[in-house]
Amino acid sequence: MYNRFQFNQFRSLFAPRKPRHPLVRVAVGLLGLAILAALVFVGVFVGAAMIIAGVAWKLLASRRQAARAADPQVVEGEYRVVRKQALPLSR
């Protein structure tokens, strides 16, 4: 009455297949290693470039702030609004 679905038929569909010829196996393995090495190489240099760009950005930003002459009469600061505390109700 119920037709069960056979998953065993599709297991080989998604399994990686290795070539049978030994030279092709070696070539595919070397190609995989070359792709892996290229990705690591690119990743390291992109990461290093991002770090160098961030350090350069910080250095240039601090240089710009130092170039501005601050008025000695101006006091800079930060503030925040504090709400008035509610008194507890008397009993």
PDB file of N, CA, C and O in Angstrom:
ATOM      1  N   MET A   1       0.813  -1.173   0.000  1.00  0.00           N
ATOM      2  CA  MET A   1       0.000   0.000   0.000  1.00  0.00           C
ATOM      3  C   MET A   1       0.875   1.261   0.000  1.00  0.00           C
ATOM      4  O   MET A   1       0.669   2.167  -0.808  1.00  0.00           O
ATOM      5  N   TYR A   2       1.847   1.308   0.910  1.00  0.00           N
ATOM      6  CA  TYR A   2       2.773   2.437   0.945  1.00  0.00           C
ATOM      7  C   TYR A   2       4.022   2.084   0.167  1.00  0.00           C
ATOM      8  O   TYR A   2       4.597   1.010   0.343  1.00  0.00           O
ATOM      9  N   ASN A   3       4.432   2.985  -0.684  1.00  0.00           N
ATOM     10  CA  ASN A   3       5.656   2.784  -1.438  1.00  0.00           C
ATOM     11  C   ASN A   3       6.766   3.567  -0.743  1.00  0.00           C
ATOM     12  O   ASN A   3       6.749   4.798  -0.732  1.00  0.00           O
ATOM     13  N   ARG A   4       7.724   2.859  -0.167  1.00  0.00           N
ATOM     14  CA  ARG A   4       8.809   3.522   0.559  1.00  0.00           C
ATOM     15  C   ARG A   4       9.850   4.060  -0.420  1.00  0.00           C
ATOM     16  O   ARG A   4      10.135   3.459  -1.456  1.00  0.00           O
ATOM     17  N   PHE A   5      10.393   5.191  -0.059  1.00  0.00           N
ATOM     18  CA  PHE A   5      11.409   5.827  -0.890  1.00  0.00           C
ATOM     19  C   PHE A   5      12.763   5.234  -0.537  1.00  0.00           C
ATOM     20  O   PHE A   5      13.133   5.166   0.635  1.00  0.00           O
ATOM     21  N   GLN A   6      13.496   4.807  -1.551  1.00  0.00           N
ATOM     22  CA  GLN A   6      14.800   4.186  -1.339  1.00  0.00           C
ATOM     23  C   GLN A   6      15.891   5.249  -1.442  1.00  0.00           C
ATOM     24  O   GLN A   6      16.184   5.750  -2.528  1.00  0.00           O
ATOM     25  N   PHE A   7      16.497   5.592  -0.281  1.00  0.00           N
ATOM     26  CA  PHE A   7      17.563   6.587  -0.285  1.00  0.00           C
ATOM     27  C   PHE A   7      18.890   5.997  -0.741  1.00  0.00           C
ATOM     28  O   PHE A   7      19.794   6.744  -1.117  1.00  0.00           O
ATOM     29  N   ASN A   8      19.027   4.685  -0.716  1.00  0.00           N
ATOM     30  CA  ASN A   8      20.282   4.051  -1.111  1.00  0.00           C
ATOM     31  C   ASN A   8      20.600   4.277  -2.586  1.00  0.00           C
ATOM     32  O   ASN A   8      21.765   4.257  -2.983  1.00  0.00           O
ATOM     33  N   GLN A   9      19.577   4.491  -3.387  1.00  0.00           N
ATOM     34  CA  GLN A   9      19.806   4.721  -4.811  1.00  0.00           C
ATOM     35  C   GLN A   9      20.529   6.051  -5.046  1.00  0.00           C
ATOM     36  O   GLN A   9      21.316   6.174  -5.985  1.00  0.00           O
ATOM     37  N   PHE A  10      20.264   7.032  -4.205  1.00  0.00           N
ATOM     38  CA  PHE A  10      20.807   8.368  -4.407  1.00  0.00           C
ATOM     39  C   PHE A  10      22.091   8.604  -3.631  1.00  0.00           C
ATOM     40  O   PHE A  10      22.716   9.654  -3.779  1.00  0.00           O
ATOM     41  N   ARG A  11      22.488   7.659  -2.816  1.00  0.00           N
ATOM     42  CA  ARG A  11      23.716   7.832  -2.037  1.00  0.00           C
ATOM     43  C   ARG A  11      24.935   7.938  -2.959  1.00  0.00           C
ATOM     44  O   ARG A  11      25.833   8.744  -2.713  1.00  0.00           O
ATOM     45  N   SER A  12      24.965   7.148  -3.988  1.00  0.00           N
ATOM     46  CA  SER A  12      26.101   7.186  -4.910  1.00  0.00           C
ATOM     47  C   SER A  12      26.048   8.417  -5.826  1.00  0.00           C
ATOM     48  O   SER A  12      27.051   8.759  -6.452  1.00  0.00           O
ATOM     49  N   LEU A  13      24.910   9.074  -5.908  1.00  0.00           N
ATOM     50  CA  LEU A  13      24.775  10.252  -6.758  1.00  0.00           C
ATOM     51  C   LEU A  13      25.616  11.415  -6.228  1.00  0.00           C
ATOM     52  O   LEU A  13      26.197  12.168  -7.010  1.00  0.00           O
ATOM     53  N   PHE A  14      25.682  11.561  -4.909  1.00  0.00           N
ATOM     54  CA  PHE A  14      26.400  12.673  -4.304  1.00  0.00           C
ATOM     55  C   PHE A  14      27.769  12.289  -3.770  1.00  0.00           C
ATOM     56  O   PHE A  14      28.464  13.141  -3.216  1.00  0.00           O
ATOM     57  N   ALA A  15      28.171  11.064  -3.912  1.00  0.00           N
ATOM     58  CA  ALA A  15      29.481  10.630  -3.426  1.00  0.00           C
ATOM     59  C   ALA A  15      30.564  11.076  -4.400  1.00  0.00           C
ATOM     60  O   ALA A  15      30.382  10.969  -5.613  1.00  0.00           O
ATOM     61  N   PRO A  16      31.687  11.575  -3.890  1.00  0.00           N
ATOM     62  CA  PRO A  16      32.756  11.967  -4.803  1.00  0.00           C
ATOM     63  C   PRO A  16      33.378  10.740  -5.473  1.00  0.00           C
ATOM     64  O   PRO A  16      33.588   9.705  -4.841  1.00  0.00           O
ATOM     65  N   ARG A  17      33.658  10.879  -6.731  1.00  0.00           N
ATOM     66  CA  ARG A  17      34.231   9.754  -7.478  1.00  0.00           C
ATOM     67  C   ARG A  17      35.700  10.022  -7.735  1.00  0.00           C
ATOM     68  O   ARG A  17      36.072  11.107  -8.183  1.00  0.00           O
ATOM     69  N   LYS A  18      36.526   9.042  -7.453  1.00  0.00           N
ATOM     70  CA  LYS A  18      37.956   9.163  -7.726  1.00  0.00           C
ATOM     71  C   LYS A  18      38.240   8.554  -9.093  1.00  0.00           C
ATOM     72  O   LYS A  18      37.681   7.517  -9.449  1.00  0.00           O
ATOM     73  N   PRO A  19      39.117   9.209  -9.857  1.00  0.00           N
ATOM     74  CA  PRO A  19      39.480   8.619 -11.146  1.00  0.00           C
ATOM     75  C   PRO A  19      40.257   7.318 -10.936  1.00  0.00           C
ATOM     76  O   PRO A  19      40.945   7.149  -9.930  1.00  0.00           O
ATOM     77  N   ARG A  20      40.139   6.413 -11.889  1.00  0.00           N
ATOM     78  CA  ARG A  20      40.789   5.112 -11.748  1.00  0.00           C
ATOM     79  C   ARG A  20      42.254   5.145 -12.146  1.00  0.00           C
ATOM     80  O   ARG A  20      43.066   4.414 -11.579  1.00  0.00           O
ATOM     81  N   HIS A  21      42.599   5.972 -13.099  1.00  0.00           N
ATOM     82  CA  HIS A  21      43.969   6.001 -13.578  1.00  0.00           C
ATOM     83  C   HIS A  21      44.856   6.697 -12.548  1.00  0.00           C
ATOM     84  O   HIS A  21      44.514   7.786 -12.087  1.00  0.00           O
ATOM     85  N   PRO A  22      45.994   6.089 -12.175  1.00  0.00           N
ATOM     86  CA  PRO A  22      46.829   6.665 -11.116  1.00  0.00           C
ATOM     87  C   PRO A  22      47.392   8.044 -11.454  1.00  0.00           C
ATOM     88  O   PRO A  22      47.512   8.893 -10.570  1.00  0.00           O
ATOM     89  N   LEU A  23      47.739   8.278 -12.720  1.00  0.00           N
ATOM     90  CA  LEU A  23      48.268   9.594 -13.085  1.00  0.00           C
ATOM     91  C   LEU A  23      47.193  10.678 -13.009  1.00  0.00           C
ATOM     92  O   LEU A  23      47.476  11.819 -12.645  1.00  0.00           O
ATOM     93  N   VAL A  24      45.975  10.315 -13.351  1.00  0.00           N
ATOM     94  CA  VAL A  24      44.878  11.282 -13.251  1.00  0.00           C
ATOM     95  C   VAL A  24      44.584  11.580 -11.783  1.00  0.00           C
ATOM     96  O   VAL A  24      44.268  12.715 -11.426  1.00  0.00           O
ATOM     97  N   ARG A  25      44.690  10.556 -10.934  1.00  0.00           N
ATOM     98  CA  ARG A  25      44.503  10.765  -9.492  1.00  0.00           C
ATOM     99  C   ARG A  25      45.537  11.749  -8.943  1.00  0.00           C
ATOM    100  O   ARG A  25      45.202  12.655  -8.181  1.00  0.00           O
ATOM    101  N   VAL A  26      46.792  11.559  -9.339  1.00  0.00           N
ATOM    102  CA  VAL A  26      47.859  12.451  -8.878  1.00  0.00           C
ATOM    103  C   VAL A  26      47.621  13.863  -9.409  1.00  0.00           C
ATOM    104  O   VAL A  26      47.809  14.838  -8.682  1.00  0.00           O
ATOM    105  N   ALA A  27      47.212  13.974 -10.665  1.00  0.00           N
ATOM    106  CA  ALA A  27      46.969  15.292 -11.260  1.00  0.00           C
ATOM    107  C   ALA A  27      45.813  16.011 -10.552  1.00  0.00           C
ATOM    108  O   ALA A  27      45.899  17.209 -10.283  1.00  0.00           O
ATOM    109  N   VAL A  28      44.752  15.292 -10.255  1.00  0.00           N
ATOM    110  CA  VAL A  28      43.610  15.901  -9.560  1.00  0.00           C
ATOM    111  C   VAL A  28      44.009  16.306  -8.142  1.00  0.00           C
ATOM    112  O   VAL A  28      43.590  17.357  -7.658  1.00  0.00           O
ATOM    113  N   GLY A  29      44.809  15.485  -7.479  1.00  0.00           N
ATOM    114  CA  GLY A  29      45.284  15.823  -6.141  1.00  0.00           C
ATOM    115  C   GLY A  29      46.166  17.055  -6.151  1.00  0.00           C
ATOM    116  O   GLY A  29      46.033  17.924  -5.288  1.00  0.00           O
ATOM    117  N   LEU A  30      47.075  17.140  -7.128  1.00  0.00           N
ATOM    118  CA  LEU A  30      47.939  18.322  -7.241  1.00  0.00           C
ATOM    119  C   LEU A  30      47.136  19.572  -7.596  1.00  0.00           C
ATOM    120  O   LEU A  30      47.445  20.666  -7.124  1.00  0.00           O
ATOM    121  N   LEU A  31      46.109  19.411  -8.424  1.00  0.00           N
ATOM    122  CA  LEU A  31      45.238  20.540  -8.756  1.00  0.00           C
ATOM    123  C   LEU A  31      44.500  21.031  -7.505  1.00  0.00           C
ATOM    124  O   LEU A  31      44.363  22.235  -7.290  1.00  0.00           O
ATOM    125  N   GLY A  32      44.035  20.103  -6.699  1.00  0.00           N
ATOM    126  CA  GLY A  32      43.371  20.478  -5.445  1.00  0.00           C
ATOM    127  C   GLY A  32      44.307  21.200  -4.502  1.00  0.00           C
ATOM    128  O   GLY A  32      43.918  22.190  -3.883  1.00  0.00           O
ATOM    129  N   LEU A  33      45.533  20.725  -4.381  1.00  0.00           N
ATOM    130  CA  LEU A  33      46.518  21.398  -3.530  1.00  0.00           C
ATOM    131  C   LEU A  33      46.874  22.776  -4.065  1.00  0.00           C
ATOM    132  O   LEU A  33      47.064  23.712  -3.288  1.00  0.00           O
ATOM    133  N   ALA A  34      46.967  22.910  -5.385  1.00  0.00           N
ATOM    134  CA  ALA A  34      47.271  24.216  -5.981  1.00  0.00           C
ATOM    135  C   ALA A  34      46.139  25.210  -5.720  1.00  0.00           C
ATOM    136  O   ALA A  34      46.395  26.375  -5.417  1.00  0.00           O
ATOM    137  N   ILE A  35      44.901  24.761  -5.835  1.00  0.00           N
ATOM    138  CA  ILE A  35      43.758  25.642  -5.557  1.00  0.00           C
ATOM    139  C   ILE A  35      43.750  26.037  -4.089  1.00  0.00           C
ATOM    140  O   ILE A  35      43.505  27.199  -3.763  1.00  0.00           O
ATOM    141  N   LEU A  36      44.013  25.091  -3.203  1.00  0.00           N
ATOM    142  CA  LEU A  36      44.060  25.381  -1.772  1.00  0.00           C
ATOM    143  C   LEU A  36      45.170  26.386  -1.451  1.00  0.00           C
ATOM    144  O   LEU A  36      44.954  27.327  -0.687  1.00  0.00           O
ATOM    145  N   ALA A  37      46.358  26.189  -2.035  1.00  0.00           N
ATOM    146  CA  ALA A  37      47.470  27.100  -1.802  1.00  0.00           C
ATOM    147  C   ALA A  37      47.150  28.498  -2.337  1.00  0.00           C
ATOM    148  O   ALA A  37      47.494  29.494  -1.700  1.00  0.00           O
ATOM    149  N   ALA A  38      46.500  28.582  -3.488  1.00  0.00           N
ATOM    150  CA  ALA A  38      46.133  29.890  -4.052  1.00  0.00           C
ATOM    151  C   ALA A  38      45.127  30.603  -3.147  1.00  0.00           C
ATOM    152  O   ALA A  38      45.241  31.810  -2.932  1.00  0.00           O
ATOM    153  N   LEU A  39      44.153  29.877  -2.619  1.00  0.00           N
ATOM    154  CA  LEU A  39      43.169  30.497  -1.732  1.00  0.00           C
ATOM    155  C   LEU A  39      43.807  30.982  -0.437  1.00  0.00           C
ATOM    156  O   LEU A  39      43.473  32.062   0.050  1.00  0.00           O
ATOM    157  N   VAL A  40      44.714  30.201   0.120  1.00  0.00           N
ATOM    158  CA  VAL A  40      45.405  30.617   1.343  1.00  0.00           C
ATOM    159  C   VAL A  40      46.286  31.830   1.054  1.00  0.00           C
ATOM    160  O   VAL A  40      46.320  32.777   1.839  1.00  0.00           O
ATOM    161  N   PHE A  41      46.985  31.800  -0.056  1.00  0.00           N
ATOM    162  CA  PHE A  41      47.862  32.911  -0.449  1.00  0.00           C
ATOM    163  C   PHE A  41      47.064  34.196  -0.610  1.00  0.00           C
ATOM    164  O   PHE A  41      47.450  35.236  -0.075  1.00  0.00           O
ATOM    165  N   VAL A  42      45.973  34.137  -1.332  1.00  0.00           N
ATOM    166  CA  VAL A  42      45.128  35.314  -1.542  1.00  0.00           C
ATOM    167  C   VAL A  42      44.530  35.767  -0.212  1.00  0.00           C
ATOM    168  O   VAL A  42      44.479  36.966   0.061  1.00  0.00           O
ATOM    169  N   GLY A  43      44.080  34.838   0.611  1.00  0.00           N
ATOM    170  CA  GLY A  43      43.490  35.198   1.900  1.00  0.00           C
ATOM    171  C   GLY A  43      44.476  35.897   2.816  1.00  0.00           C
ATOM    172  O   GLY A  43      44.122  36.867   3.486  1.00  0.00           O
ATOM    173  N   VAL A  44      45.712  35.414   2.851  1.00  0.00           N
ATOM    174  CA  VAL A  44      46.727  36.038   3.701  1.00  0.00           C
ATOM    175  C   VAL A  44      47.027  37.452   3.212  1.00  0.00           C
ATOM    176  O   VAL A  44      47.133  38.372   4.023  1.00  0.00           O
ATOM    177  N   PHE A  45      47.164  37.637   1.905  1.00  0.00           N
ATOM    178  CA  PHE A  45      47.488  38.960   1.404  1.00  0.00           C
ATOM    179  C   PHE A  45      46.309  39.924   1.502  1.00  0.00           C
ATOM    180  O   PHE A  45      46.516  41.116   1.731  1.00  0.00           O
ATOM    181  N   VAL A  46      45.107  39.451   1.338  1.00  0.00           N
ATOM    182  CA  VAL A  46      43.949  40.330   1.518  1.00  0.00           C
ATOM    183  C   VAL A  46      43.838  40.734   2.986  1.00  0.00           C
ATOM    184  O   VAL A  46      43.565  41.896   3.287  1.00  0.00           O
ATOM    185  N   GLY A  47      44.045  39.791   3.898  1.00  0.00           N
ATOM    186  CA  GLY A  47      44.016  40.112   5.327  1.00  0.00           C
ATOM    187  C   GLY A  47      45.108  41.093   5.715  1.00  0.00           C
ATOM    188  O   GLY A  47      44.859  42.034   6.469  1.00  0.00           O
ATOM    189  N   ALA A  48      46.312  40.882   5.208  1.00  0.00           N
ATOM    190  CA  ALA A  48      47.416  41.796   5.503  1.00  0.00           C
ATOM    191  C   ALA A  48      47.136  43.183   4.928  1.00  0.00           C
ATOM    192  O   ALA A  48      47.430  44.191   5.571  1.00  0.00           O
ATOM    193  N   ALA A  49      46.578  43.240   3.739  1.00  0.00           N
ATOM    194  CA  ALA A  49      46.248  44.541   3.134  1.00  0.00           C
ATOM    195  C   ALA A  49      45.180  45.262   3.955  1.00  0.00           C
ATOM    196  O   ALA A  49      45.237  46.483   4.097  1.00  0.00           O
ATOM    197  N   MET A  50      44.215  44.531   4.493  1.00  0.00           N
ATOM    198  CA  MET A  50      43.183  45.159   5.316  1.00  0.00           C
ATOM    199  C   MET A  50      43.774  45.692   6.619  1.00  0.00           C
ATOM    200  O   MET A  50      43.407  46.779   7.067  1.00  0.00           O
ATOM    201  N   ILE A  51      44.675  44.947   7.222  1.00  0.00           N
ATOM    202  CA  ILE A  51      45.313  45.406   8.460  1.00  0.00           C
ATOM    203  C   ILE A  51      46.172  46.639   8.195  1.00  0.00           C
ATOM    204  O   ILE A  51      46.122  47.604   8.958  1.00  0.00           O
ATOM    205  N   ILE A  52      46.956  46.613   7.122  1.00  0.00           N
ATOM    206  CA  ILE A  52      47.800  47.762   6.787  1.00  0.00           C
ATOM    207  C   ILE A  52      46.943  48.985   6.474  1.00  0.00           C
ATOM    208  O   ILE A  52      47.280  50.094   6.888  1.00  0.00           O
ATOM    209  N   ALA A  53      45.842  48.800   5.752  1.00  0.00           N
ATOM    210  CA  ALA A  53      44.956  49.926   5.441  1.00  0.00           C
ATOM    211  C   ALA A  53      44.332  50.492   6.714  1.00  0.00           C
ATOM    212  O   ALA A  53      44.190  51.709   6.837  1.00  0.00           O
ATOM    213  N   GLY A  54      43.960  49.640   7.654  1.00  0.00           N
ATOM    214  CA  GLY A  54      43.391  50.120   8.907  1.00  0.00           C
ATOM    215  C   GLY A  54      44.386  50.903   9.737  1.00  0.00           C
ATOM    216  O   GLY A  54      44.040  51.933  10.314  1.00  0.00           O
ATOM    217  N   VAL A  55      45.618  50.426   9.803  1.00  0.00           N
ATOM    218  CA  VAL A  55      46.658  51.138  10.549  1.00  0.00           C
ATOM    219  C   VAL A  55      46.957  52.483   9.881  1.00  0.00           C
ATOM    220  O   VAL A  55      47.105  53.496  10.563  1.00  0.00           O
ATOM    221  N   ALA A  56      47.044  52.490   8.558  1.00  0.00           N
ATOM    222  CA  ALA A  56      47.295  53.742   7.840  1.00  0.00           C
ATOM    223  C   ALA A  56      46.150  54.726   8.053  1.00  0.00           C
ATOM    224  O   ALA A  56      46.385  55.924   8.215  1.00  0.00           O
ATOM    225  N   TRP A  57      44.922  54.233   8.053  1.00  0.00           N
ATOM    226  CA  TRP A  57      43.751  55.088   8.279  1.00  0.00           C
ATOM    227  C   TRP A  57      43.823  55.738   9.661  1.00  0.00           C
ATOM    228  O   TRP A  57      43.569  56.933   9.806  1.00  0.00           O
ATOM    229  N   LYS A  58      44.172  54.942  10.670  1.00  0.00           N
ATOM    230  CA  LYS A  58      44.279  55.478  12.035  1.00  0.00           C
ATOM    231  C   LYS A  58      45.402  56.514  12.131  1.00  0.00           C
ATOM    232  O   LYS A  58      45.236  57.554  12.768  1.00  0.00           O
ATOM    233  N   LEU A  59      46.532  56.230  11.504  1.00  0.00           N
ATOM    234  CA  LEU A  59      47.642  57.180  11.557  1.00  0.00           C
ATOM    235  C   LEU A  59      47.294  58.494  10.866  1.00  0.00           C
ATOM    236  O   LEU A  59      47.623  59.568  11.371  1.00  0.00           O
ATOM    237  N   LEU A  60      46.635  58.416   9.725  1.00  0.00           N
ATOM    238  CA  LEU A  60      46.254  59.637   9.009  1.00  0.00           C
ATOM    239  C   LEU A  60      45.180  60.404   9.767  1.00  0.00           C
ATOM    240  O   LEU A  60      45.185  61.635   9.766  1.00  0.00           O
ATOM    241  N   ALA A  61      44.259  59.695  10.415  1.00  0.00           N
ATOM    242  CA  ALA A  61      43.210  60.369  11.179  1.00  0.00           C
ATOM    243  C   ALA A  61      43.804  61.078  12.387  1.00  0.00           C
ATOM    244  O   ALA A  61      43.382  62.189  12.711  1.00  0.00           O
ATOM    245  N   SER A  62      44.770  60.468  13.061  1.00  0.00           N
ATOM    246  CA  SER A  62      45.378  61.124  14.212  1.00  0.00           C
ATOM    247  C   SER A  62      46.231  62.312  13.777  1.00  0.00           C
ATOM    248  O   SER A  62      46.356  63.288  14.516  1.00  0.00           O
ATOM    249  N   ARG A  63      46.811  62.239  12.600  1.00  0.00           N
ATOM    250  CA  ARG A  63      47.615  63.348  12.082  1.00  0.00           C
ATOM    251  C   ARG A  63      46.718  64.545  11.753  1.00  0.00           C
ATOM    252  O   ARG A  63      47.111  65.692  11.961  1.00  0.00           O
ATOM    253  N   ARG A  64      45.514  64.276  11.240  1.00  0.00           N
ATOM    254  CA  ARG A  64      44.583  65.355  10.916  1.00  0.00           C
ATOM    255  C   ARG A  64      44.102  66.056  12.182  1.00  0.00           C
ATOM    256  O   ARG A  64      43.968  67.279  12.206  1.00  0.00           O
ATOM    257  N   GLN A  65      43.842  65.281  13.233  1.00  0.00           N
ATOM    258  CA  GLN A  65      43.383  65.881  14.483  1.00  0.00           C
ATOM    259  C   GLN A  65      44.477  66.719  15.120  1.00  0.00           C
ATOM    260  O   GLN A  65      44.193  67.758  15.716  1.00  0.00           O
ATOM    261  N   ALA A  66      45.718  66.282  15.003  1.00  0.00           N
ATOM    262  CA  ALA A  66      46.821  67.047  15.588  1.00  0.00           C
ATOM    263  C   ALA A  66      47.057  68.339  14.812  1.00  0.00           C
ATOM    264  O   ALA A  66      47.556  69.315  15.373  1.00  0.00           O
ATOM    265  N   ALA A  67      46.707  68.355  13.541  1.00  0.00           N
ATOM    266  CA  ALA A  67      46.933  69.537  12.716  1.00  0.00           C
ATOM    267  C   ALA A  67      45.970  70.664  13.085  1.00  0.00           C
ATOM    268  O   ALA A  67      46.301  71.835  12.899  1.00  0.00           O
ATOM    269  N   ARG A  68      44.800  70.340  13.597  1.00  0.00           N
ATOM    270  CA  ARG A  68      43.835  71.358  13.981  1.00  0.00           C
ATOM    271  C   ARG A  68      44.309  72.059  15.258  1.00  0.00           C
ATOM    272  O   ARG A  68      44.651  71.408  16.245  1.00  0.00           O
ATOM    273  N   ALA A  69      44.322  73.340  15.223  1.00  0.00           N
ATOM    274  CA  ALA A  69      44.710  74.098  16.409  1.00  0.00           C
ATOM    275  C   ALA A  69      43.475  74.280  17.286  1.00  0.00           C
ATOM    276  O   ALA A  69      42.469  74.843  16.854  1.00  0.00           O
ATOM    277  N   ALA A  70      43.565  73.802  18.505  1.00  0.00           N
ATOM    278  CA  ALA A  70      42.436  73.906  19.420  1.00  0.00           C
ATOM    279  C   ALA A  70      42.467  75.256  20.129  1.00  0.00           C
ATOM    280  O   ALA A  70      43.523  75.739  20.539  1.00  0.00           O
ATOM    281  N   ASP A  71      41.295  75.848  20.261  1.00  0.00           N
ATOM    282  CA  ASP A  71      41.175  77.123  20.970  1.00  0.00           C
ATOM    283  C   ASP A  71      41.302  76.861  22.472  1.00  0.00           C
ATOM    284  O   ASP A  71      40.558  76.036  23.002  1.00  0.00           O
ATOM    285  N   PRO A  72      42.209  77.527  23.168  1.00  0.00           N
ATOM    286  CA  PRO A  72      42.385  77.255  24.599  1.00  0.00           C
ATOM    287  C   PRO A  72      41.185  77.677  25.441  1.00  0.00           C
ATOM    288  O   PRO A  72      41.076  77.261  26.594  1.00  0.00           O
ATOM    289  N   GLN A  73      40.281  78.494  24.894  1.00  0.00           N
ATOM    290  CA  GLN A  73      39.100  78.929  25.639  1.00  0.00           C
ATOM    291  C   GLN A  73      37.950  77.921  25.570  1.00  0.00           C
ATOM    292  O   GLN A  73      36.970  78.044  26.304  1.00  0.00           O
ATOM    293  N   VAL A  74      38.069  76.932  24.694  1.00  0.00           N
ATOM    294  CA  VAL A  74      36.988  75.966  24.496  1.00  0.00           C
ATOM    295  C   VAL A  74      37.294  74.700  25.291  1.00  0.00           C
ATOM    296  O   VAL A  74      38.385  74.138  25.201  1.00  0.00           O
ATOM    297  N   VAL A  75      36.313  74.270  26.064  1.00  0.00           N
ATOM    298  CA  VAL A  75      36.445  73.034  26.821  1.00  0.00           C
ATOM    299  C   VAL A  75      35.504  72.017  26.188  1.00  0.00           C
ATOM    300  O   VAL A  75      34.290  72.217  26.155  1.00  0.00           O
ATOM    301  N   GLU A  76      36.066  70.945  25.696  1.00  0.00           N
ATOM    302  CA  GLU A  76      35.250  69.914  25.081  1.00  0.00           C
ATOM    303  C   GLU A  76      34.924  68.842  26.103  1.00  0.00           C
ATOM    304  O   GLU A  76      35.713  68.572  27.008  1.00  0.00           O
ATOM    305  N   GLY A  77      33.787  68.249  25.957  1.00  0.00           N
ATOM    306  CA  GLY A  77      33.408  67.186  26.879  1.00  0.00           C
ATOM    307  C   GLY A  77      32.179  66.453  26.375  1.00  0.00           C
ATOM    308  O   GLY A  77      31.568  66.835  25.377  1.00  0.00           O
ATOM    309  N   GLU A  78      31.838  65.413  27.073  1.00  0.00           N
ATOM    310  CA  GLU A  78      30.653  64.636  26.756  1.00  0.00           C
ATOM    311  C   GLU A  78      29.701  64.735  27.926  1.00  0.00           C
ATOM    312  O   GLU A  78      30.122  64.868  29.076  1.00  0.00           O
ATOM    313  N   TYR A  79      28.453  64.671  27.637  1.00  0.00           N
ATOM    314  CA  TYR A  79      27.464  64.729  28.701  1.00  0.00           C
ATOM    315  C   TYR A  79      26.365  63.735  28.409  1.00  0.00           C
ATOM    316  O   TYR A  79      26.230  63.240  27.290  1.00  0.00           O
ATOM    317  N   ARG A  80      25.584  63.452  29.432  1.00  0.00           N
ATOM    318  CA  ARG A  80      24.403  62.632  29.242  1.00  0.00           C
ATOM    319  C   ARG A  80      23.316  63.163  30.151  1.00  0.00           C
ATOM    320  O   ARG A  80      23.597  63.697  31.225  1.00  0.00           O
ATOM    321  N   VAL A  81      22.105  63.019  29.729  1.00  0.00           N
ATOM    322  CA  VAL A  81      20.961  63.520  30.479  1.00  0.00           C
ATOM    323  C   VAL A  81      20.589  62.470  31.515  1.00  0.00           C
ATOM    324  O   VAL A  81      20.377  61.302  31.190  1.00  0.00           O
ATOM    325  N   VAL A  82      20.513  62.903  32.761  1.00  0.00           N
ATOM    326  CA  VAL A  82      20.131  62.009  33.849  1.00  0.00           C
ATOM    327  C   VAL A  82      18.727  62.391  34.261  1.00  0.00           C
ATOM    328  O   VAL A  82      18.456  63.554  34.562  1.00  0.00           O
ATOM    329  N   ARG A  83      17.844  61.431  34.277  1.00  0.00           N
ATOM    330  CA  ARG A  83      16.463  61.709  34.643  1.00  0.00           C
ATOM    331  C   ARG A  83      16.334  61.887  36.157  1.00  0.00           C
ATOM    332  O   ARG A  83      17.107  61.334  36.939  1.00  0.00           O
ATOM    333  N   LYS A  84      15.361  62.654  36.527  1.00  0.00           N
ATOM    334  CA  LYS A  84      15.093  62.865  37.935  1.00  0.00           C
ATOM    335  C   LYS A  84      14.536  61.580  38.516  1.00  0.00           C
ATOM    336  O   LYS A  84      13.604  60.989  37.971  1.00  0.00           O
ATOM    337  N   GLN A  85      15.114  61.155  39.623  1.00  0.00           N
ATOM    338  CA  GLN A  85      14.663  59.892  40.219  1.00  0.00           C
ATOM    339  C   GLN A  85      13.300  60.106  40.872  1.00  0.00           C
ATOM    340  O   GLN A  85      13.026  61.126  41.504  1.00  0.00           O
ATOM    341  N   ALA A  86      12.480  59.107  40.689  1.00  0.00           N
ATOM    342  CA  ALA A  86      11.162  59.152  41.287  1.00  0.00           C
ATOM    343  C   ALA A  86      11.267  58.768  42.760  1.00  0.00           C
ATOM    344  O   ALA A  86      11.877  57.757  43.110  1.00  0.00           O
ATOM    345  N   LEU A  87      10.675  59.577  43.599  1.00  0.00           N
ATOM    346  CA  LEU A  87      10.688  59.264  45.030  1.00  0.00           C
ATOM    347  C   LEU A  87       9.681  58.164  45.324  1.00  0.00           C
ATOM    348  O   LEU A  87       8.613  58.117  44.713  1.00  0.00           O
ATOM    349  N   PRO A  88      10.013  57.282  46.252  1.00  0.00           N
ATOM    350  CA  PRO A  88       9.028  56.244  46.580  1.00  0.00           C
ATOM    351  C   PRO A  88       7.793  56.865  47.236  1.00  0.00           C
ATOM    352  O   PRO A  88       7.876  57.879  47.928  1.00  0.00           O
ATOM    353  N   LEU A  89       6.674  56.240  47.003  1.00  0.00           N
ATOM    354  CA  LEU A  89       5.430  56.748  47.565  1.00  0.00           C
ATOM    355  C   LEU A  89       5.450  56.611  49.074  1.00  0.00           C
ATOM    356  O   LEU A  89       5.858  55.575  49.599  1.00  0.00           O
ATOM    357  N   SER A  90       5.015  57.643  49.775  1.00  0.00           N
ATOM    358  CA  SER A  90       4.983  57.558  51.251  1.00  0.00           C
ATOM    359  C   SER A  90       3.767  56.733  51.676  1.00  0.00           C
ATOM    360  O   SER A  90       2.729  56.742  51.015  1.00  0.00           O
ATOM    361  N   ARG A  91       3.918  56.039  52.768  1.00  0.00           N
ATOM    362  CA  ARG A  91       2.823  55.163  53.217  1.00  0.00           C
ATOM    363  C   ARG A  91       2.037  55.791  54.302  1.00  0.00           C
ATOM    364  O   ARG A  91       1.080  55.194  54.796  1.00  0.00           O
TER     365      ARG A  91
END
